[in-house]
């Protein structure tokens, strides 16, 4: 998915200090410039054009099964609420009371009583359909029309058992974006899964793009992840598809690992008969840009989501799921060992991305180049440059001009 490039003629019409950035015909072999990983004004552009305008995973349907069950998501100053209605349907709203802007529900998940959603600040009560039902001391609000003060709805979509929301109604659905992979994803029976273990989250002084960069490529595995290299060797495949989606895969090799956990995972992993034969010993990674990874293993799956919290800062959140009813001891052992192996991988990645974040701010680094092995990473950087063309500049524009410059470049 190549980025539209400017012509030299158009570039000449730009301010002199940035016109040279458009002298090249192609940006696709280049990384994003280092300044985009810690610039406050660029962060605000990301908020509007990459996050509030894209689908965000909130939870799995298994976490909101009964009427009144809810899950929440906080994203760059906005709060979302997903709740199961009395009619069995899922709906999404801003988690903002129409009276004084308090969150109407607290926590990541929970359940409201049969009386509805009761704001903890002043007690306004909303139905599970978002309508305003009751207001304490209602007579003191002259002319109040409760029909006009329901919770503000937002877009919701359930795809492959996961619940997504978005704050801006633009662009294709999740299912449309994942269309290239829907037939193979369906084999995993994701909609039937249930949580395995507790959700997890961690805050990092690392830019979200730095972490998704790391997630999108396996070029660093032989050096950065010796355990994965022992498990899988050199066989690794990656591809990017239209819709800003991609897939990477590697397969367990027959040679037993020298590490106890890895060797026993290779040995004990049982047949997952619901999967095609070529997936029964494969680890597959699907990405829905800008910030979501689905890690699919024969024994379980997890999601991996990045939530920006500021320039150069983010939160990582995720959870594991598995199919219910498979109580084979070897399956339980494989799931435990999988989690143990991937915990080590996460620890290794933590060190790598922290080192990179420091280097991205170095005066010695303006940008890098991409290998042909980094096809998924290339797609991501092309996407950022396409949606935020100011990211094509080797240096940030003058302070206060970021939005104007981005608008100008979007018309070139």
N, C-alpha and C positions, 0 to 999 in steps of 0.2 A: 504494500500500500504506500506508494510514493507520494511525497509531499509536493504540491504544486510549487514550482520554482519561478522566481522572478527573472525577467530578461534583463540584460544589461541596459537596454533602453529605459525600462521602467526604473531600474535601480538608480539610474542617473538623476531621476526626478526626486529621489529621496534626499534628506539632509546629508551633507558630505561625510559627516562622521560615521554614518552607518551604511552608506551606499556600497562600500567595499564588501560588506557582508553578503551582498547579493551578486557578487561577481562570479561565484561558482555556479555551475549548472545543477549540482546535486548535493544535497546535504545528507543523503541516506547512509553514507559510510562514516558519518561523524556522530559523536555523542552529543548530548546536550551540553551547553557551556556550564562551567562550574558555578557561575553566579546564580543560576536558576535554582540551586539547591539550598539557598539560605537568604534569598531576597524577599523582604516583607511585601513589597508592592506586587511582585510576581505571585506570591502566595495568595493575594486577594484575587488575582485573575484565575488562578487554579480553583479557588472556591467557587466562583461563578460558572466557569466554563467546563471544568472537569468533574466537579463533585455535585453541586446542587442540580446540575443538568444531567446527571447520570443515575442509573439504577444502583441502589445500595442494598446489600443483603442485611436483613434484620435478624432472622432466625429460621429454624426449620418448622414445618407444620406440626411436627410432633411436640413442639414446645408450646403450642397454643391450640390445644385440642378441644377444650370445653368452652361453652358460652361464658364470657367474662375473662377468659385467659388472655393475657396481653404480653407483649414484648416491646422494648423501646430501643431507640438508637439516637445517639447524639452525634451530630455532624457539623462541625465548623460553625457553631453558633445557632444551629437549628436543632429542634427536638422532634422526633417522630414517635408515634404510638401505633402499634398494630394490635387489633383486638378482635376476638371471635364473637360474633353477634348471636342473639337468641335464635336467629334463623339459620345458624350454622355458617354464615358467610364471614370471611375476613374483611376488615376495613382498616384503612390507615388514616390518621389525622395528625395534625400538629399537636404535640403534647404541650399545649398552651391554653390555659383557661381564658375564656373570653371576658372575664371580669377584670382581673389584675395581673394576668400573664404568668401565674404560677404553673408549674408542671402539675397536671391533673392526676398523674400516677407517678410513683417513685420506683426506682430499682430497674434492673435489666429485664426481669420477668415477674409475673405475679398473676393474681386473679381478683377481679372485682366481684362484689356481692351481687345478688339478684336485683338490688335496688339501682344498680348502675355505677357509673364512674363519679365518685365524689371527690371534688377538689379539696385537698387537705388545708387550704388556706382559709377560705370563707364558706366552704360547704356547698358550693354550686354543684348540682347533680346533673349528669349527662347520661342519656340512654346509651346502650351498647351500640346503637346506630349513630351516635354522635350528637343527637338532638338534645337541646337543653330541656330538662324535665322539671327541675325545681330550683327555686332561688330563696334562700332564707331572707325573711323580712322583705318579701317581694313588693309589698305596698310602698316601700321607701324608694323604689325605682320607678318614678312616674313615667308612664308611657312605654314601659319595657315590653317589647314583643319577643317572646322567647323563641319564636320560629326564626328570628334573625340572628340568634346568638348561639347556634350550635358550634361544635368543634369544627375547625377548618379542615376539610378533607385534603388528602394528597394521593397521588397515584400509587397503586399497589398491583403487584403481579406475583402469582405463585408459579414457579417453574422448577420442575424436577424435585419438588418437595420443599424448595426453599422459598422464603417470603422476601420479596424485594419491594422497596419504595423509591420514589424519586420526588423531589421538590419542584422540578420544572417539567412541564408536559411537552417535551421535545424529543424527537428521534424515535428509533424503532424499539420494539419490546425486547425483553430479555430473550424470549424464545426465538425471535427473529434474528437476534445477534448470534445466538448459539446454534442456529440452524445447521451450520456445517458439521457439528458434532452431536446433534441430538440423537441420531440413531445409535451411536456407540455409547453415549451417556445413559440412554434408556436401559441398557443391559445391566447397569449397576443397581437398578431398583432403588434409586436414591429417595424417592417419595415414601418408601416403606420403612426407612431407617429410623432409629431411635438414638437418643444421646448416649455416648460412651464417655464416662467421666464428666468432669465439670468444665464449664467454659473457662477460658483463660484470657488474660490481657496483660500487656506490659507497656510502659511508657519509655520512649527512647529519645535521646537528644540527637536524633538522626532524621534526615529528611525522608519523607515517604517514598520519593522517587529513587533514592539510593537503595532502599530495601527492595522495592519491586524490580529494580535493575538486577540485583543479586538473585532474586527469585527466578527471573526470566531466562537465565543462561546456565548451562552446564559446563561451560568452558573452564570454570574454576574448580570443578569437582575433583580432578586428579590430585591437585595440590591442596585445595581448601578442605576437602572432605575425604580423608583417607578411608574412613569406614564405608562410605558409599562406593568408593572406588573398589574396595575389596568385595563388596556385594555384587557390583554390576560390571566391573571392568570398563571397557572402552565403548561398548554398544550404547549409543544414545542418539535419539532422533528428536528433532524439533521442527515445527512448522508454524507459520502464521497464516490466518485466513481473514477474509473480508469480515467486517463487523468488529474489528479490534479484539479478536479472540485468537487464542493460540493453544498449542498442545505440545508437550514434551514427554518423552517416555524412555524408560530403560528397564531392562529385564534381568532378573536374578540369574547369575551364572552358576554352572554346576560345580565349579571348584569351591570347596568349603573355605570359608573365611577363617583367618587365624584368630579372630576375635570371638569370644564365647557367645555373646548376644547375637551377633550377625550369623555365626555358624548355626546356632540352634534355630534362628528364624528361617534360614534356608532349609533346614532339615524338617522342621515341624509344620511349616505352612501347609495346611490341607487344601484339597481341591475345592475351589469355589465354583461349583457346577453351574451356577446361574450365569457365569461369564464365558465368553468365547475362549477357546483354548489359548490363544495368543495373549490373553489378558490375565490368565490365572497365576502367572508369576511376573507380572509387570507392575511397575509403579508409574502412574500416569498423572501429569500435572496440566490442568486446564486453567487458562487465565481469561478473565473478563475484565479488560482494562476499563478504568485506570487502576483499580486497587484490589481486585479479588482474585484469589487462587483457590481452586478446588483440587485437592490432592486425593487421588483415588487409588486405593490399594486393594488387593484381593480380599483382605481380611477386614478392612474398615476404610473410612474416608474422613477427611476433615476439610474445613474451610479456613482460609488465611486472608484476613482483611486488614488493610491499612487505613487508619483514620488520621489525617493531618491535624495537629493541634497547634501549629504555629510554624513560622519559617524555620526550617531545620529541625523540627520536632514532630513526632507522631506517636500514635498508639497502635499497637498490633493486637488484634483480637481474633479468637478462633475457637473452634470446638470440634471434637471427634464424634462420629456416628458409626453405627454398625447395624446390620440386619438383625432383627430379633429372632429368637428361637434356635439359633445355632449354638448349642451348649457343648459342642465337642471340646474336650480338654485341649487338643492341639490347636483349635481355633482361638481359644482364650489365651493360650500361651503365645501364639503368634501376635495377637493384638497387644499383649503386654510388651513383647520384645520390639514390636514396631514402634510403640510409643517411646521406649527406652532409646532405640537407635535414633529416632528423629529428635529427641531431646538433645542428644549430643550434636546432631547436625545444626540445630538451632543455636546452640552455644557457640559453635564454630562460626556460624554466620554472624552472630552478634559481634564478635571480635573483628571480622572482616569489614562490616559496614561502618563500624565506629572508626576504624582506621581510614576508610575512604572518606567519611564525612569531614575529618580534619584536613585531608588532602584536597578536597574540593574547594576549600577556602584558601588554599595556598596561592600566593602570588605567582608561583611557578606553573600553575595549572589553569589553562583556559578551557580545554576540552580534550577529548581523546578520539581514537578511531575504533571501529568495530570490526571484529572478525566475521567471516562467513558462518562461523559456529554460533554467532549471537543474533540469529535471525529474529527471534521473538523480542529481544531487547531492541533491535533496530526498528521493529514495528512500533514499539512503545514510544521511542524517541521521535519517530516520524509523526505519530499521532499528536504528541505534545506540540511539535512545531506546526502542524496543520491547524490545530485548534487555537494555539497561542503563538502566532507567527513572530512575536517579539523574541521568542526563545531561539530564533535563528541568529540573533546578534551575538557576537563574541564577547561583548561587554554590555552591562545593563545601560539602558538609556538614562538620561539625566533624571535625578530625583524629582518626583512629582509628574513625570511625563509618561509613565509606564502605560496607562490606559490609552492615552491619546496615541502613543506610538504603536501600540498593538492594533488599534483601530485603523491607523494609516496603513500598516503593513498588511492587514487583512484584505485591503482593496488592491494591493499590488498584483 
